[in-house]
Each structure stands twice: as C-alpha cells, then as structure tokens.
Amino acid sequence: MPEIRLPGTVTIAPPIVAAVLMTRPTSDVVVVPVAGPKGERGPRGPAGDDPELIGQLFGFVYTSSNPAYLHQIQHDLGFRPAGIICLEPHGGQIEYDTIKHPELGITEVTFGVPFAGTIYLS
C-alpha cells in the first residue's frame, strides 16, 4: 500500500500509523459569526427607569428626602444585597461610591455628592 500524504505535516504510513506530527499553524484562525435569518419582532417592553416597575423587581425600597453622603439602610432581606439602584426624585439614576455591609440587615451606601432619593436593594 502506498504512503498517504496529507496537507501539512501529518504523514500516515500504512498498514499502521508511523507518526503523527502536529505543528502550530502559521496563520491565526479567524471565526466570523454568520447571522441567521431574522425572526419575528417581539412585543415592545416597558420604558426603562420606571420607578414603579423597579420597585416591583427589588426586595427592599429605601427613600430619603434629606441629602446626605452616607445612607445607612436597615432591611430585613436576610442577605447582603448586591443589586442596588439609586434614583433621584426626578427619576435620573445616580452611581454610588461604595457599598458596605457592616452586619447582616444593614447596608451602607456612600456617594461623592449629597444624595436624596430612592435606593432599591435586591
């Protein structure tokens, strides 16, 4: 039986495999995603940052009308919440600086500027 030569550095010598040598390819392999056919468009979702909708999704809602750098929130969630959203009274979202959980049931949220509004925990 004749020797079989394949592209690259793989050589098969019948009746048994004499050696299989593999070397690193000389070029990078590029994977190009191919889009499939588009399906039907789904129903329109609710508008974002809707305070009523956000309140339904989160386990604890804290509201303060006094601007402060630090808000200490006592809650009965039974865990240290990681999902935290802070909304100003006009509905704009503001980022907090730090989150601390000094003990179970207490979450401290600090801001770079005095904050008054609603903090949602989950």
C-alpha positions as CSV (number, residue, x, y, z in Angstrom):
1,M,0.0,0.0,0.0
2,P,1.4,3.4,-0.9
3,E,2.2,6.1,1.6
4,I,-0.5,8.7,2.1
5,R,0.5,12.3,2.3
6,L,-2.0,14.9,3.6
7,P,-1.6,18.7,3.6
8,G,0.5,20.0,6.5
9,T,2.9,17.8,8.4
10,V,0.7,14.7,9.0
11,T,2.1,11.5,7.5
12,I,0.3,8.2,7.5
13,A,2.3,5.1,6.5
14,P,0.0,2.0,6.1
15,P,-0.6,-0.6,7.4
16,I,0.0,1.3,10.7
17,V,0.3,4.9,11.7
18,A,4.0,5.5,11.7
19,A,3.9,9.0,13.2
20,V,1.6,11.9,13.6
21,L,3.4,15.3,13.9
22,M,1.4,18.4,14.6
23,T,2.9,21.9,14.4
24,R,1.5,25.3,15.3
25,P,-0.4,26.8,12.3
26,T,1.5,29.6,10.6
27,S,-1.6,31.8,10.5
28,D,-4.3,32.7,13.0
29,V,-7.7,31.1,12.7
30,V,-10.4,33.7,12.5
31,V,-14.0,32.8,13.3
32,V,-16.6,35.0,11.6
33,P,-20.1,34.8,13.0
34,V,-22.8,34.4,10.5
35,A,-26.2,35.9,11.2
36,G,-29.1,33.6,10.7
37,P,-32.5,34.6,9.4
38,K,-34.3,37.2,11.4
39,G,-37.4,36.1,13.3
40,E,-40.5,38.0,14.2
41,R,-40.1,41.0,16.3
42,G,-41.4,40.6,19.9
43,P,-43.7,42.9,21.8
44,R,-42.4,46.3,23.0
45,G,-41.1,46.2,26.6
46,P,-41.7,48.8,29.3
47,A,-39.8,52.1,29.3
48,G,-36.6,52.0,31.3
49,D,-36.0,53.6,34.8
50,D,-39.8,53.4,35.6
51,P,-39.7,53.8,39.4
52,E,-42.9,51.7,39.8
53,L,-41.5,48.8,37.8
54,I,-38.2,48.9,39.5
55,G,-39.9,48.9,42.9
56,Q,-41.7,45.7,41.9
57,L,-38.5,44.0,40.9
58,F,-36.5,44.8,44.0
59,G,-36.9,43.3,47.5
60,F,-36.4,46.5,49.6
61,V,-37.1,50.2,48.8
62,Y,-35.5,53.0,50.9
63,T,-36.4,56.6,50.4
64,S,-34.8,59.7,51.9
65,S,-35.6,63.4,51.2
66,N,-32.6,64.6,53.2
67,P,-29.4,64.9,51.0
68,A,-26.5,63.0,52.6
69,Y,-23.2,61.5,51.6
70,L,-23.9,58.3,53.7
71,H,-27.2,56.4,53.9
72,Q,-27.4,53.6,56.4
73,I,-30.3,51.3,55.4
74,Q,-31.7,48.8,57.8
75,H,-33.5,46.0,56.0
76,D,-34.9,42.5,56.6
77,L,-33.7,40.8,53.4
78,G,-31.6,38.2,55.3
79,F,-28.7,38.6,52.9
80,R,-26.2,41.2,51.7
81,P,-27.9,42.8,48.7
82,A,-25.7,43.1,45.5
83,G,-28.4,44.6,43.2
84,I,-28.5,48.3,44.1
85,I,-30.1,51.1,42.1
86,C,-30.2,54.8,43.2
87,L,-32.8,57.1,41.6
88,E,-33.1,60.9,42.2
89,P,-36.6,62.3,42.7
90,H,-36.8,63.3,39.0
91,G,-36.0,59.7,38.0
92,G,-32.4,60.0,37.0
93,Q,-30.1,57.2,38.1
94,I,-27.0,58.2,40.1
95,E,-24.0,56.0,40.8
96,Y,-22.9,55.3,44.4
97,D,-19.2,55.4,45.5
98,T,-19.1,52.5,48.0
99,I,-21.3,49.8,49.5
100,K,-20.6,48.3,52.9
101,H,-22.4,45.7,54.9
102,P,-21.3,46.1,58.5
103,E,-23.6,43.3,59.5
104,L,-26.5,41.3,58.1
105,G,-29.5,43.5,57.7
106,I,-27.6,46.8,57.3
107,T,-26.3,48.2,54.1
108,E,-24.4,51.5,53.9
109,V,-24.3,53.4,50.6
110,T,-22.0,56.3,50.2
111,F,-22.0,59.0,47.4
112,G,-19.5,61.5,46.2
113,V,-22.2,64.2,46.4
114,P,-25.1,64.5,48.9
115,F,-27.9,62.2,47.6
116,A,-31.6,62.3,48.3
117,G,-34.0,59.9,46.5
118,T,-34.8,56.3,46.4
119,I,-32.4,53.3,46.8
120,Y,-33.6,49.9,45.6
121,L,-32.0,46.8,47.1
122,S,-32.1,43.2,46.0
